[in-house]
Amino acid sequence: MRGNIFVTRTGAPYAVWMLAGRPYGEAATKEKIKVKEQHQNLFQALRGELTILGIVATMSPEVIMNKMLQDVEEPSEQWLRECALTNEELSVYPAGERAYFLIAPLVDLSWAQWRYKAITATEQWGREKLGLHRTPPSDAVLQRWISRMKAIGGRIPAAFDPAPAGISALRWIAHHQMTKGAEPSEPIPRGPLGEDLGGWVNVASVIPEPLIDEGGMSDYPDSKFPQAQAVRNRFVKVQTPTTEPSYQQYSALGLAPQAGFVFPGAEFINAAASMPEDVDYCLRMTITTAAKVKARNRRAERNLKDQARQRGSTGDSLTDEDADMDKSGSALRDYSKALNASDREVEVAASILFSTSGSTAEEAQQQMKSLQDIYKENDWILDAPVAGQRALFWDCWPGSTVSPVSAAYSQITTGTNFAMGIPLSQDTIGATHGFRAGINITTGRPSPVFLSLGNMTMADMSGSYACVGELGCGKSFFQKTVAAHTIDRGGVFIGVDHSDNQEWVALAKSLTTANVIDFMNPSVSIDPIRLYGQTPKMIRPTQNFFEALMSYSPYGGDERKLLMNSVIKDISSGDLPEITSMRALYDYFNSGEELAENDRELGKKIARGMNSFINIDFAQTFFNTDLPVLKFDAQATVFATHGLELPEKEELESQITAVSDEKKMGSAIYAYLAHIAREIMFADDSQEVLFNVDEAHHMTNSPHGKTTVKEMLKVGRKHKGAVGLGTHAAAELGDSDLRGLIPLRFVFRHRDDDQARENLRWLSESYVQPEYLELVTKQLSPFGEDGQVPAHRRGECLFRDHLSRVGKMRTVGPLAENRRKTVSTTPPKVRQVAAA
């Protein structure tokens, strides 16, 4: 082998590419049609013999644990415990992913090529018999192969992200084929796969030759007729000197539905992805241009006409034969019409092979039986040929010649029809590493869903997310899980908790040292003048706070606003050193002694407006100078806003002067909290920060709160910050611009059709379809007969990730008992009083 080109012992050269599957499982119909068209382009672009391998690699728990530790510079003891528990759980329930490889010969069937191959094979055979080293191909031959390889690679559509695959990939394929089912796969090779090591490498030195035992004859040492097992047992036992036996069963697609099939819904290759077990498949294809096929069809048509004329001249009347002839003629006409549908159309003759495996023969056979049952439901027949298992094993081996067993199952159709099988799909969602936020349940093969909010920002993508769904669907559980993992991985958390039971306060206190700002029971001050001092940083939050509080005229030119802003700027510049708090600011306006004479009456008016708020209970965090000033030295800061009255959206949009003082104060507080969160997020660009708002409509209903959240969504990635929002309906997240800035979107169960439809529209317009409406309203986390959601179905949702891939996932909480308790348990709403 050299680069991504390898040569067999008979002198046949092949090239290998690794392909990326296209997102498919939960894609909308429009996207599925697009994926089918991409497959159609692939098959119509290639020619000759091809092999596609679709291999499920069992992801070892160690690989997943390493993904959870990646980019965490100093993992906490708590995070190491979580990783260890995840490793333990996945040892019992391993995850998996599918890898795809395209293998193509680099020679045609010309006489010159056949002659070269024959001479090379004879020469190499002789050298092996004499114990001599094999001679590598000449540079001139290599250059011809490289040119051919580049020509084929250039035809592969970019949608499949073709990457040349070198010796590490070939070794991985071979090891998997020999050990699958008996031991976990090694990690799928990534990175520069087509490495050129500077010369030819003897692959036989790194890939042992497997022993293939058809029917497991070696398992019957006392049998008088062990050869009979090869006929009776439809499996192979594969073993190498260093590995445990792998039992494998192979089947081939033998019969398609007689009534035809429709797309989407009959993906005859991709259907294997619905299996919870590992099912590999291999496509042995020969692709022929329509022009050559049409010439062959014309010959077949002439033969049919000749047969019809001969019957007519002899006067024979064989009804059944005539019917068969008519049927053949009709099929030929239909096929010719399909080939003429496009100038790019091709014929695909493909043997579609499936394999299951296990550490025992029974395990492999049971998995194959399950796969056959799935296909049988749709009138597809999978046949496991007797005494043909060894041949099918080698048919799935890179660089092998198609066996007669495989060729007997060849299915012939057009490239357009074959594309409906969707062989190259993937349903990966989430980040490549980070904390485990959930389990991907798009297909029958579960895999972890990783999130890494801070690391996404380092890749110039926003890590912000939002969850929408009805009460009790699992939004808060998921948001608290994200917060807990963010803190345990060294991040900073800021939360707004509007719940009466202060569940987020309880979470923060249990996780780490926390600042808690309880507006109904204040213990610290967040007065912006005291918090930021007499500096320019104080101007913006103080002005915005009073703008929301004082109901300035919406038409501009309000004299109160002009005077207030002027005084605030003087404070920031040090011209009014005596004003060190908002209470002192009230005294300044109330006395009027320092104001210009023509401003004193206006100052009194401002003071009267401020006075109506000073004595509100939840305003003491701003006006009580006896409270210590908040310090941002804790890893978590939670604002407990229970009890705050907030204006409805209609009140804000109509006439703010009609809103009560309590609601004005509540709206001003929410806007100010967003500003504080912004300051914390932007303070240290090396520190991951999550700002989470449950019941987000309270924040986004405030004009200043919405503006600040939008700014954090736009530029937070530059400061390693992310925003997390949770609410019932997507419309409550804010206007369309704000909603459009959120890349990570989670849609949980909502049994109201209108709300579910709106949430799906936010996920993507193409998901406003009856089948997805049915999914969101009835199939996500469904209620059982006892009125409860089964434990294994809780937290199900549709997830659209940063790459716009959509899949179905089930959220999972922390595995560490102390952490799981914090995110699962809701504190009591009523204080428990001990019995007297």
C-alpha positions in Angstrom: 0.0 0.0 0.0 1.0 3.6 -0.7 -1.1 6.6 0.2 -4.7 5.4 -0.3 -3.7 2.9 -3.1 -3.2 -0.8 -2.3 -2.3 -3.7 -4.6 -3.4 -7.2 -4.1 -1.3 -10.3 -4.5 -2.6 -10.7 -8.1 -1.5 -7.2 -9.0 -4.9 -5.6 -8.9 -4.7 -1.9 -7.7 -7.5 -0.3 -5.6 -8.1 3.1 -4.0 -9.9 3.7 -0.7 -11.8 6.7 0.4 -13.6 7.4 3.7 -17.0 9.0 3.1 -19.3 10.9 5.4 -22.9 10.0 5.7 -25.7 12.5 5.2 -28.0 13.5 8.0 -31.2 11.5 7.4 -33.1 9.8 10.3 -35.2 12.7 11.5 -34.7 14.9 8.5 -37.8 16.6 7.0 -39.2 15.2 3.8 -37.7 18.0 1.7 -34.2 17.2 3.2 -34.7 13.5 2.6 -35.4 14.1 -1.0 -32.2 16.2 -1.2 -30.2 13.4 0.4 -31.6 11.0 -2.2 -30.6 13.3 -5.0 -27.1 13.5 -3.5 -26.9 9.7 -3.6 -28.2 9.8 -7.2 -25.4 12.2 -8.1 -22.9 9.8 -6.6 -24.0 6.7 -8.5 -24.5 8.6 -11.7 -21.0 10.1 -11.5 -19.1 6.8 -11.0 -18.4 3.9 -13.4 -17.3 0.3 -13.2 -16.9 -1.9 -10.2 -17.2 -0.4 -6.8 -17.5 -1.5 -3.2 -19.1 0.5 -0.4 -18.7 -0.7 3.2 -21.0 0.5 5.9 -19.4 -0.5 9.2 -20.8 0.0 12.7 -18.0 0.6 15.1 -18.7 0.0 18.8 -17.4 3.1 20.6 -15.5 2.0 23.6 -16.3 3.6 27.0 -12.7 4.8 27.2 -13.1 6.8 24.0 -16.3 8.5 25.3 -14.6 9.3 28.7 -11.7 10.9 26.8 -14.2 13.0 24.8 -15.7 14.2 28.2 -12.3 15.1 29.5 -11.1 16.8 26.3 -10.3 20.5 26.7 -10.9 20.4 30.5 -7.6 21.7 31.7 -8.0 20.9 35.4 -11.0 18.5 35.8 -12.6 18.7 39.2 -12.9 15.7 41.4 -16.7 15.8 40.8 -16.2 15.7 37.0 -13.7 12.9 37.2 -16.3 10.9 39.2 -18.9 11.7 36.5 -16.6 10.4 33.8 -15.8 7.3 35.7 -19.5 6.5 36.2 -20.2 7.1 32.5 -17.4 4.7 31.6 -19.0 2.1 33.9 -22.5 2.5 32.4 -21.3 2.3 28.8 -19.4 -0.8 29.5 -22.8 -2.5 29.8 -24.6 -0.4 27.1 -21.9 0.5 24.6 -22.5 3.2 22.0 -21.8 3.0 18.3 -21.3 5.0 15.1 -21.2 4.0 11.4 -18.2 4.5 9.1 -18.3 4.4 5.3 -15.6 3.4 2.9 -15.6 3.4 -0.9 -13.2 1.0 -2.6 -12.6 1.3 -6.4 -10.3 -0.6 -8.7 -7.9 1.5 -10.7 -7.8 -0.5 -13.9 -10.3 -1.3 -16.6 -10.9 -4.5 -18.4 -8.7 -3.8 -21.4 -6.4 -6.4 -22.9 -3.3 -4.4 -21.8 -4.5 -4.3 -18.2 -5.4 -8.0 -18.2 -1.9 -8.9 -19.6 -0.2 -6.7 -16.9 -2.2 -8.3 -14.2 -1.4 -11.8 -15.3 2.3 -11.2 -15.6 2.4 -9.5 -12.2 0.5 -12.2 -10.5 2.7 -14.9 -11.9 5.9 -13.0 -11.0 4.7 -12.4 -7.4 3.6 -16.0 -7.0 7.0 -17.2 -8.1 8.8 -14.8 -5.7 6.7 -16.0 -2.8 7.5 -19.6 -3.6 11.2 -18.8 -3.7 11.0 -16.8 -0.4 11.9 -13.6 -2.1 10.6 -10.1 -1.3 7.8 -8.9 -3.4 8.7 -6.1 -5.9 6.6 -2.9 -5.7 5.1 -1.4 -8.8 7.2 0.9 -10.9 6.9 4.6 -10.6 5.4 4.8 -14.1 2.7 2.4 -13.1 2.1 4.2 -9.9 1.6 7.5 -11.6 -1.0 6.0 -13.9 -2.8 4.7 -10.9 -2.6 8.0 -9.1 -4.1 9.8 -12.1 -6.9 7.2 -12.2 -7.4 7.6 -8.4 -7.7 11.4 -8.7 -10.1 11.1 -11.5 -12.4 8.8 -9.5 -12.0 11.0 -6.3 -12.9 14.1 -8.3 -16.2 12.5 -9.4 -17.3 11.8 -5.8 -19.8 14.6 -4.8 -18.5 17.0 -2.1 -21.6 16.3 -0.1 -20.0 13.1 1.0 -16.8 14.8 2.1 -14.5 12.1 0.5 -11.1 11.7 2.3 -8.4 9.4 1.0 -8.0 6.5 3.4 -4.5 5.1 4.0 -3.0 2.1 5.8 -4.4 3.1 9.2 -7.9 2.9 7.8 -7.3 -0.3 5.9 -5.9 -1.9 9.0 -8.9 -0.7 11.0 -11.3 -2.2 8.4 -9.5 -5.6 8.5 -9.4 -5.7 12.3 -13.1 -4.9 12.5 -14.0 -7.6 10.0 -12.0 -10.2 11.9 -13.1 -9.3 15.5 -16.6 -7.7 15.3 -19.0 -9.0 17.9 -16.1 -10.5 19.9 -14.4 -7.3 21.1 -15.1 -3.5 20.9 -13.9 -1.8 17.8 -10.9 0.5 17.9 -11.6 4.2 17.5 -12.4 5.0 13.9 -9.3 6.6 12.4 -9.6 10.3 11.8 -7.4 13.1 10.5 -5.2 12.7 7.4 -6.2 9.2 6.5 -4.4 9.1 3.1 -1.0 9.4 4.7 2.0 8.6 2.4 4.7 7.0 4.4 7.3 7.7 1.7 7.1 4.3 0.0 5.3 1.1 -0.4 4.3 -0.7 2.8 3.7 -4.4 3.1 0.2 -4.5 4.6 0.5 -8.2 5.4 3.0 -7.3 8.1 0.4 -5.4 10.1 -2.8 -7.4 9.2 -2.9 -11.0 10.2 -4.6 -13.5 7.9 -7.9 -14.7 9.5 -8.9 -18.4 9.8 -12.4 -18.7 8.3 -14.3 -21.7 9.7 -17.5 -22.2 7.7 -20.2 -23.5 10.0 -17.9 -23.6 13.0 -16.6 -27.1 12.3 -13.9 -26.6 15.0 -16.6 -26.4 17.6 -17.5 -30.0 16.9 -14.2 -31.9 17.4 -16.0 -35.2 18.3 -18.3 -35.2 15.4 -17.9 -38.0 12.9 -19.0 -35.7 10.0 -17.8 -32.1 11.0 -18.1 -31.1 7.3 -21.9 -31.4 7.7 -21.8 -28.4 10.0 -20.7 -26.2 7.1 -24.0 -27.0 5.4 -26.2 -27.0 8.5 -24.8 -23.9 10.2 -25.2 -20.7 8.2 -22.4 -18.7 9.8 -18.6 -18.4 9.9 -16.3 -18.5 12.8 -13.5 -16.0 12.3 -10.3 -16.1 14.4 -6.8 -14.9 14.4 -3.9 -16.0 16.7 -4.4 -12.9 19.0 -8.2 -12.5 19.1 -11.2 -14.3 20.4 -13.5 -16.1 18.0 -16.0 -13.9 16.1 -19.2 -15.5 14.9 -20.7 -13.9 11.9 -23.7 -14.5 9.7 -24.2 -13.1 6.2 -27.3 -12.5 4.2 -28.0 -11.0 0.8 -31.0 -9.0 -0.4 -32.7 -11.6 -2.6 -36.2 -10.3 -3.4 -37.7 -6.8 -3.7 -41.4 -6.1 -3.2 -43.4 -7.2 -6.2 -45.7 -4.2 -5.9 -42.8 -1.7 -5.9 -42.1 0.8 -3.2 -42.3 4.5 -2.5 -39.9 7.1 -1.3 -39.5 8.2 1.5 -40.4 5.2 3.5 -38.7 2.3 1.8 -35.0 3.0 2.2 -34.0 -0.6 1.6 -30.4 -0.3 2.7 -30.7 2.4 5.4 -33.5 0.3 7.1 -30.7 -1.7 8.8 -29.9 1.4 10.9 -33.1 0.9 12.9 -31.6 -2.2 14.5 -30.4 -1.8 18.1 -27.6 -4.3 17.2 -24.6 -3.8 15.0 -25.5 -4.5 11.4 -22.8 -4.0 8.8 -23.4 -3.9 5.1 -21.4 -4.2 1.9 -22.5 -3.1 -1.6 -20.8 -4.8 -4.5 -21.8 -2.7 -7.5 -21.1 -2.5 -11.2 -22.3 0.8 -12.7 -22.8 1.0 -16.4 -23.7 4.0 -18.6 -27.1 4.2 -20.1 -25.7 4.2 -23.6 -24.2 0.7 -23.2 -27.4 -0.5 -21.4 -29.6 0.8 -24.2 -27.6 -1.1 -26.8 -28.0 -4.3 -24.8 -31.7 -3.6 -24.4 -32.1 -3.1 -28.1 -30.6 -6.6 -28.7 -33.0 -8.0 -26.1 -35.9 -6.3 -27.8 -34.9 -7.8 -31.1 -34.8 -11.2 -29.5 -38.3 -10.8 -28.1 -39.6 -9.7 -31.5 -38.0 -12.7 -33.2 -39.6 -15.0 -30.7 -43.0 -13.4 -31.3 -42.6 -13.8 -35.1 -41.6 -17.4 -34.8 -44.6 -18.2 -32.6 -46.8 -16.4 -35.1 -45.4 -18.3 -38.1 -45.8 -21.7 -36.5 -49.3 -21.0 -35.2 -48.4 -22.2 -31.7 -50.6 -20.8 -28.9 -48.9 -21.1 -25.6 -50.9 -18.8 -23.4 -48.5 -18.9 -20.4 -45.5 -18.3 -22.6 -47.2 -15.4 -24.4 -48.1 -13.9 -21.0 -44.5 -14.2 -19.9 -43.3 -12.7 -23.1 -45.7 -9.8 -22.7 -44.5 -9.3 -19.2 -40.9 -9.3 -20.2 -41.6 -6.8 -23.0 -43.5 -4.5 -20.6 -40.6 -4.6 -18.1 -38.1 -3.9 -20.8 -40.1 -0.9 -22.0 -40.4 0.5 -18.5 -36.8 0.0 -17.8 -35.8 1.7 -21.1 -38.1 4.6 -20.3 -36.4 5.0 -16.9 -32.9 5.0 -18.4 -34.1 7.7 -20.9 -35.3 9.9 -18.1 -32.0 11.7 -17.8 -28.8 12.0 -19.9 -26.8 11.1 -16.8 -28.8 8.0 -15.9 -26.9 4.7 -15.3 -27.6 1.1 -14.5 -26.5 -0.2 -11.1 -26.1 -4.0 -10.7 -25.6 -4.5 -7.0 -25.3 -7.3 -4.5 -26.5 -6.0 -1.2 -24.9 -7.9 1.7 -25.6 -7.7 5.4 -23.7 -9.2 8.3 -24.4 -9.6 12.0 -21.9 -10.8 14.6 -21.5 -11.9 18.2 -19.3 -13.8 20.6 -21.5 -16.8 20.0 -23.2 -18.3 16.9 -26.6 -18.0 18.5 -26.1 -14.2 19.1 -25.2 -13.6 15.5 -28.0 -15.7 14.1 -30.6 -14.1 16.4 -29.6 -10.6 15.3 -29.9 -11.7 11.7 -33.3 -13.1 12.3 -34.4 -9.7 13.8 -33.1 -8.0 10.7 -34.8 -10.4 8.4 -38.1 -9.8 10.2 -37.8 -6.1 9.8 -37.3 -6.4 6.0 -40.0 -9.1 5.7 -42.6 -6.6 7.1 -42.0 -4.6 3.9 -41.8 -7.6 1.5 -38.1 -7.5 1.2 -36.4 -10.9 1.5 -33.0 -11.4 3.0 -31.5 -14.8 2.3 -28.6 -16.4 4.2 -27.2 -18.9 1.7 -26.3 -22.4 2.7 -22.5 -23.1 2.5 -22.0 -19.6 1.1 -21.1 -17.8 4.3 -17.3 -18.0 3.7 -17.7 -16.6 0.2 -19.8 -13.7 1.5 -17.2 -13.0 4.2 -14.5 -12.5 1.6 -16.9 -10.5 -0.6 -16.9 -7.9 2.2 -13.1 -7.8 2.3 -11.3 -4.9 0.6 -9.8 -5.8 -2.8 -11.6 -9.2 -3.1 -13.1 -10.5 -6.3 -16.9 -10.9 -6.4 -17.8 -14.5 -5.6 -20.4 -16.5 -7.6 -22.5 -16.6 -4.4 -22.7 -12.8 -4.2 -23.2 -12.4 -8.0 -26.2 -14.6 -7.9 -28.0 -12.0 -5.7 -27.3 -9.1 -8.0 -30.2 -6.6 -8.3 -30.4 -4.5 -11.4 -32.0 -1.0 -11.4 -31.3 2.6 -12.4 -29.1 4.9 -10.4 -32.2 6.9 -9.5 -33.9 4.0 -8.0 -30.9 2.6 -6.2 -30.4 6.0 -4.6 -33.6 5.4 -2.7 -31.8 2.9 -0.6 -29.9 5.7 1.1 -26.8 3.6 2.0 -24.7 6.6 3.2 -26.5 8.2 6.1 -25.5 9.4 9.5 -27.6 10.6 12.4 -24.9 12.1 14.6 -26.0 15.2 16.5 -24.2 17.5 18.9 -20.6 18.3 19.4 -17.6 16.0 18.9 -16.8 16.2 22.6 -17.9 17.8 25.9 -20.4 16.7 28.5 -23.0 14.0 27.8 -26.2 15.9 27.5 -28.3 13.0 26.2 -28.6 9.8 24.2 -29.3 9.9 20.5 -32.4 7.8 19.9 -32.9 8.7 16.2 -32.1 5.1 15.2 -32.1 1.8 17.0 -28.4 2.2 17.8 -28.1 4.7 20.7 -25.0 7.0 20.8 -24.0 9.9 23.2 -25.0 13.5 22.4 -22.2 15.8 23.5 -22.4 19.5 24.3 -19.5 21.8 24.9 -20.9 25.4 25.0 -17.5 27.1 25.6 -15.6 25.0 23.1 -18.2 25.8 20.4 -17.4 29.5 20.9 -13.7 28.8 20.3 -14.7 27.3 17.0 -16.4 30.6 16.0 -19.9 29.2 16.7 -22.4 30.2 19.4 -22.9 27.7 22.2 -26.3 29.3 23.1 -29.4 27.1 23.3 -33.1 27.2 24.1 -35.7 24.6 25.2 -39.4 24.9 24.5 -42.2 22.6 25.7 -45.1 22.2 28.1 -44.9 22.0 31.8 -43.4 18.7 33.1 -41.8 17.8 29.7 -38.2 17.8 31.1 -37.0 21.3 30.2 -35.8 22.3 33.7 -34.2 19.0 34.3 -32.2 19.4 31.1 -31.3 23.0 31.8 -30.1 22.1 35.3 -28.0 19.2 34.0 -26.3 21.6 31.6 -25.7 24.1 34.4 -24.3 21.4 36.7 -21.9 20.0 34.1 -20.8 23.5 33.1 -19.8 24.2 36.7 -18.1 20.9 37.3 -16.0 21.4 34.1 -14.8 24.7 35.5 -17.3 27.2 34.0 -19.2 30.0 35.6 -23.0 30.0 35.9 -25.4 32.8 36.1 -29.1 32.0 36.5 -32.4 33.7 36.9 -34.8 31.7 39.0 -38.5 32.8 39.0 -39.8 29.7 40.6 -41.6 29.9 44.0 -39.6 27.0 45.3 -36.2 28.5 44.3 -35.0 25.3 42.6 -32.2 27.0 40.8 -31.0 28.6 44.1 -31.0 25.1 45.7 -29.0 23.8 42.7 -26.4 26.5 42.8 -25.9 26.2 46.6 -25.5 22.4 46.3 -22.9 22.6 43.5 -20.5 25.3 44.6 -20.2 28.6 46.5 -22.9 30.7 45.2 -24.1 34.3 45.2 -27.9 34.4 45.8 -29.8 37.6 45.3 -33.3 37.1 46.6 -35.3 40.2 45.9 -38.0 39.2 48.5 -35.4 38.5 51.2 -32.4 40.7 50.2 -29.0 40.1 51.7 -26.8 42.0 49.2 -27.1 45.2 47.2 -26.9 45.3 43.4 -27.2 49.1 43.3 -25.4 49.9 40.0 -23.7 53.1 41.5 -22.3 51.0 44.4 -21.6 48.0 42.3 -19.7 49.8 39.5 -18.6 52.9 41.4 -18.2 56.3 39.9 -17.0 55.0 36.6 -18.2 55.1 33.0 -19.3 51.4 33.4 -22.1 52.7 35.7 -23.7 54.9 33.1 -25.5 52.4 30.8 -27.1 50.1 33.5 -28.2 53.1 35.6 -29.7 55.0 32.7 -31.5 51.9 31.4 -32.8 51.1 34.9 -34.4 54.5 35.4 -35.7 54.6 31.8 -37.7 51.4 32.5 -38.7 52.7 36.0 -39.8 56.2 35.3 -42.0 55.8 32.3 -40.3 58.4 30.2 -42.2 59.7 27.2 -41.8 57.2 24.3 -41.7 60.1 21.9 -38.3 61.5 23.2 -37.4 64.9 24.6 -38.6 64.0 28.2 -37.0 66.6 30.4 -36.8 64.1 33.3 -34.8 61.7 31.2 -32.5 64.5 30.0 -31.8 65.7 33.5 -31.3 62.2 35.0 -28.9 61.2 32.3 -26.9 64.4 32.8 -26.6 63.8 36.5 -25.6 60.2 36.0 -22.8 61.2 33.6 -21.6 63.8 36.2 -21.5 61.0 38.8 -19.4 58.8 36.5 -16.9 61.5 35.9 -16.5 62.3 39.6 -18.1 65.7 39.5 -20.7 64.6 42.1 -18.6 62.6 44.6 -21.3 62.7 47.3 -23.6 60.5 45.2 -22.4 57.0 46.0 -25.7 55.1 45.9 -29.2 55.3 44.3 -30.5 56.4 47.7 -28.1 59.3 47.7 -29.2 60.0 44.1 -32.8 60.3 45.4 -31.7 62.6 48.2 -29.8 64.8 45.7 -33.0 65.3 43.6 -35.2 65.6 46.6 -33.2 68.4 48.2 -32.4 70.2 44.9 -29.7 72.3 46.6 -27.0 71.3 44.1 -29.3 71.6 41.1 -29.5 74.7 38.9 -32.4 76.8 40.0 -34.4 76.2 36.9 -33.9 72.4 37.4 -35.1 72.2 41.0 -38.8 71.7 40.3 -38.0 69.0 37.8 -35.6 67.4 40.3 -38.5 67.3 42.8 -40.7 65.6 40.2 -38.0 63.0 39.7 -37.6 62.4 43.4 -41.4 61.9 43.8 -41.2 59.3 41.0 -38.4 57.5 42.7 -40.1 57.7 46.1 -42.9 55.5 44.9 -40.4 52.7 44.5 -38.1 53.1 47.4 -40.3 51.3 49.9 -41.3 48.4 47.6 -40.1 45.2 49.3 -38.3 43.8 46.3 -36.6 47.1 45.6 -34.4 47.1 48.7 -31.6 45.4 46.8 -31.2 48.9 45.1 -32.1 51.4 47.8 -31.0 49.9 51.1 -27.5 51.1 51.8 -27.1 48.9 54.8 -26.7 45.8 52.6 -23.2 44.8 51.5 -22.4 45.1 47.8 -22.5 42.0 45.7 -19.1 40.5 44.9 -18.6 38.4 41.8 -16.1 35.9 43.3 -18.4 32.9 43.3 -18.6 30.3 40.6 -22.4 30.6 40.5 -24.7 33.6 40.8 -28.5 33.2 41.0 -31.1 35.9 41.0 -34.2 34.7 42.8 -37.0 36.7 41.3 -40.0 35.0 42.8 -42.6 37.5 43.9 -41.7 40.1 41.3 -44.7 41.3 39.4 -44.1 41.7 35.7 -46.1 43.5 33.0 -47.8 41.4 30.4 -46.6 41.8 26.8 -49.7 43.6 25.9 -49.2 46.2 28.7 -45.7 46.9 27.5 -46.8 47.3 23.9 -49.7 49.6 24.7 -49.2 52.3 27.3 -46.5 51.8 29.9 -47.8 54.6 32.1 -50.8 52.4 32.8 -48.6 49.7 34.3 -48.4 49.5 38.1 -45.3 50.6 40.0 -44.6 47.0 41.1 -44.7 45.8 37.5 -42.5 48.6 36.3 -40.0 47.8 39.0 -40.1 44.1 38.0 -39.5 44.9 34.4 -36.6 47.2 35.2 -35.0 44.5 37.5 -35.1 41.9 34.7 -33.5 44.3 32.2 -30.8 45.1 34.8 -30.1 41.4 35.6 -29.4 40.8 31.9 -26.9 43.6 32.1 -25.1 42.1 35.1 -24.9 38.8 33.3 -23.5 40.5 30.3 -20.7 42.1 32.4 -19.8 38.8 34.0 -19.8 37.0 30.6 -17.6 39.7 29.0 -15.2 40.1 31.9 -12.8 37.2 31.2 -12.6 35.8 27.6 -10.8 32.7 28.8 -13.6 31.7 31.2 -16.6 29.7 30.0 -19.8 31.4 31.2 -23.4 30.2 31.0 -26.2 32.6 31.5 -29.4 30.6 31.9 -33.0 32.0 32.2 -35.8 29.6 32.9 -39.3 31.0 32.1 -37.4 33.3 29.7 -40.5 35.3 28.6 -40.0 37.3 31.8 -36.7 38.5 30.5 -37.5 38.8 26.8 -40.7 40.8 27.5 -38.6 43.6 28.8 -37.3 45.8 26.0 -33.9 46.4 27.6 -33.7 42.8 28.7 -34.4 41.6 25.2 -31.8 43.9 23.7 -29.1 42.7 26.2 -29.9 39.1 25.6 -29.8 39.6 21.9 -26.4 41.3 22.3 -25.1 38.4 24.3 -26.3 35.9 21.7 -24.6 37.9 18.9 -21.2 38.5 20.6 -21.1 36.0 23.5 -19.0 33.6 21.4 -16.2 36.1 21.3 -16.1 36.0 25.1 -16.6 32.2 25.6 -20.1 32.9 26.8 -23.4 31.2 26.0 -27.1 31.9 26.8 -29.6 29.2 27.8 -33.3 30.0 27.6 -36.3 27.9 28.6 -40.0 28.6 28.1 -43.2 27.0 26.8 -43.6 28.4 23.3 -41.0 29.6 20.9 -42.8 32.9 20.4 -42.0 33.7 24.1 -38.2 33.6 23.4 -38.5 37.0 21.8 -38.8 38.4 18.3 -37.9 36.5 15.2 -34.4 38.1 15.1 -33.6 36.9 18.6 -35.0 33.4 18.0 -33.0 33.2 14.8 -29.7 33.8 16.8 -30.1 30.6 18.9 -28.3 27.7 17.1 -29.0 24.9 19.6 -32.7 24.2 19.6 -34.6 21.6 21.8 -38.3 21.0 21.2 -39.9 18.9 24.0 -43.4 17.5 24.2 -46.3 20.0 23.9 -49.8 18.5 23.6 -51.4 21.7 22.3 -51.4 21.6 18.5 -51.0 25.3 18.0 -48.1 25.6 20.4 -46.5 22.5 19.0 -46.8 23.8 15.5 -45.2 27.1 16.5 -42.3 25.2 18.2 -41.7 23.1 15.2 -41.7 26.1 12.9 -38.9 27.5 15.1 -37.0 24.2 14.8 -37.2 24.6 11.1 -40.1 25.6 8.7 -39.8 22.2 7.0 -40.8 20.4 10.2 -44.3 21.8 10.2 -45.7 18.5 8.9 -48.4 16.2 10.2 -45.9 13.4 11.2 -43.8 15.7 13.3 -46.9 17.4 14.9 -48.0 13.8 15.8 -44.5 13.2 17.2 -44.3 16.3 19.4 -47.9 16.1 20.7 -48.2 12.3 21.3 -44.9 10.4 20.9 -42.3 12.4 22.8 -42.3 11.2 26.5 -45.8 9.7 26.2 -47.9 9.1 29.3 -48.5 5.6 30.4 -51.8 4.1 31.5 -51.0 5.2 35.1 -50.8 8.8 34.0 -47.0 8.9 34.4 -44.2 9.0 31.8 -42.2 5.8 32.1 -38.7 6.5 33.5 -37.0 5.3 30.3 -39.0 7.8 28.1 -38.6 10.9 30.1 -36.9 14.0 28.6 -37.4 13.1 25.0 -37.1 15.9 22.5 -36.1 16.9 19.0 -32.7 18.5 18.8 -31.3 20.8 16.1 -27.6 21.2 16.6 -25.1 23.8 15.5 -24.8 22.2 12.0 -28.6 22.3 11.6 -28.8 18.5 11.9 -32.0 17.3 13.5 -32.3 14.2 15.6 -34.3 12.7 18.4 -32.7 12.5 21.8 -33.4 11.6 25.4 -31.8 13.9 27.9 -29.8 12.2 30.7 -28.9 13.7 34.0 -25.6 13.4 35.9 -24.8 9.8 37.0 -23.2 10.9 40.3 -25.8 10.5 43.0 -25.2 13.9 44.6 -25.5 15.7 41.3 -28.4 13.7 40.1 -30.3 14.6 43.3 -29.7 18.3 42.7 -31.1 18.3 39.2 -33.9 15.9 39.8 -35.4 17.0 43.2 -37.6 20.0 43.3 -37.6 21.7 46.8 -41.0 21.7 48.6 -43.2 24.7 47.8 -44.4 24.8 51.4 -42.1 25.1 54.3 -42.1 21.9 56.3 -43.0 22.5 60.0 -41.9 20.0 62.6 -44.6 18.5 64.8 -44.9 20.0 68.3 
